[in-house]
Amino acid sequence: MQLIINVIIKSFFIFGVSLGLVSEVNAEADPKAWNLVKEALFAEREIQEVDFLKIEAPRRAESGAQVPVTYSLNTEVANGVVIKKIYAIVDANPIPLAATYRLSDMLGNFQLSTRVRFETDSFIRIVGESTDGKLYMAKRQIRAAGGCGGMVDGDDAAIRAAAGRIKLIVEESEKSDGIKSAIFNIKHPMRTGLQRDLVSQGYIPAFFINKTVFTYNGKQLLAIDVGVGTSEDPYIKFNFKPAASGVLEVQATDNEGKAFAKQIEVNS
């Protein structure tokens, strides 16, 4: 996967310069960007647009660094299609793959809210992969800019000391019927590797959460391969339906090998 990402970065910057995707931050999303991303991630596999996958997000974001999005999967409308994995992709980002979600049966009608980065106006897509290897997609166009690069400042020692602090709570979902909402927030700068230090003007090395795994009573509930397209201080809210009372635990790691964990008791 890292090799694929490296190819995307190199190819996409060449593609972006030729089309003005990176520099023309006021231009509307260019659908041609998807052709390159699709080829890099999925080769020639067929992808079908469907209505059982949806993305809720503002048409115009206040900040390209923090774009709120909600992904959902309606299993009743899916007509027997079982989605095991969802890729979240921002076409015009230097690194388009923002995250990969590995689902479990406990999630039911999957619904997850998070925040992502946009370097320029772009389509955001979720591509669901079914248990039989077929691909399904939903997309939405969003206007936003400047979320992946730019200048950053701050006390690096303090930032690193705070990194990894986790907040984890569980609430009753608005949908009731025993459905819970897990809300996770971890303190982390999520450095993209494309940002410059305000003083030295040099690039700041990538430093980001790369894996987050939620378990319930020791069984995997949701696993996320996290990319730098995820916003600073990653926020995730998702629904699940526990069969009994138990313990929800999250374990996260970053690209420097540091590990963080937290757990909470849940009453069904």
Residue, then its C-alpha position, 0 to 999 in steps of 0.5 A: m500500500q505504501l508503494i501505491i501511495n508513493v506512486i500516487i504522490k509522484s504522479f498526482f503532483i505532475f498531473g496537478v501542475s499540468l491541470g492547475l489543480v494544486s495552485e488553482v485553489n479557486a477552481e471547481a473540482d476537476p472530475k479528471a483527477w479521479n481517473l488517475v486516483k482510480e487507476a492507482l488504487f483499483a487498477e481496472r476494476e469496475i466501480q458501480e455508483v449506488d444509493f446505499l452508500k452516502i456522504e453528507a458534507p457541506r458544499r463549501a467548507e469553512s476550512g480546508a483543514q477541518v472538513p466535516v463529513t459523515y459516511s453511511l451504509n444502508t444495508e436494507v437498500a443494499n439488496g444483500v450486498v455485504i460491504k466489508k471495507i470502505y475507502a475514503i478518497v479525496d480526489a485532488n489531495p496530494i495523497p488522496l486516500a484519507a482512510t480505509y475502514r474495515l467493518s464488522d457485523m456489530l456496526g449494522n447500518f454503518q454510520l461514521s462522522t469524521r473530519v478530513r483535509f482538502e488541499t483544493d476543491s475536490f470530489i470526496r468519494i467512499v468506495g465500498e468493497s463487498t465480501d465477493g470483491k465488487l466495488y461500489m461508490a458514492k461521491r460528493q463535490i466540496r469547495a475547500a482549500g489549503g488543508c494539506g500544506g501551508m505553514v505551521d508553527g508551535d512548540d514541537a516538544a509540547i505538541r509531541a508531549a500532548a500527542g496521544r491523549i484520548k477521549l472516548i465516550v459512549e452515548e445512546s444513539e438518536k436511533s435508539d433500539g439499543i444502538k450506541s454512538a462511540i465518540f473518539n478524539i485523539k490529540h495529534p498534529m497529523r503532520t502531512g509531510l507537505q507542511r513547512d516550518l514557519v521559521s526555517q521554511g523547511y518541510i516538517p516530517a510526516f507525523f500522524i496516527n496510522k492505525t486505530v482499532f476498536t474492539y468490544n469485549g475483545k472482538q474487533l468492531l472497527a479497524i481504520d487505516v488512517g492517512v494524512g488526509t485525516s484532520e489534526d486531532p482525529y475525531i471519529k463518531f460511529n454507531f454500533k449495537p452491542a449484544a450485551s454489556g461490556v468493554l469498548e477499547v481503542q488502540a491507536t498507533d502512529n507512524e513513529g511506532k508510539a501506541f496509545a489506548k483507552q477503554i470504557e465500560v458500556n451498559s447495553 
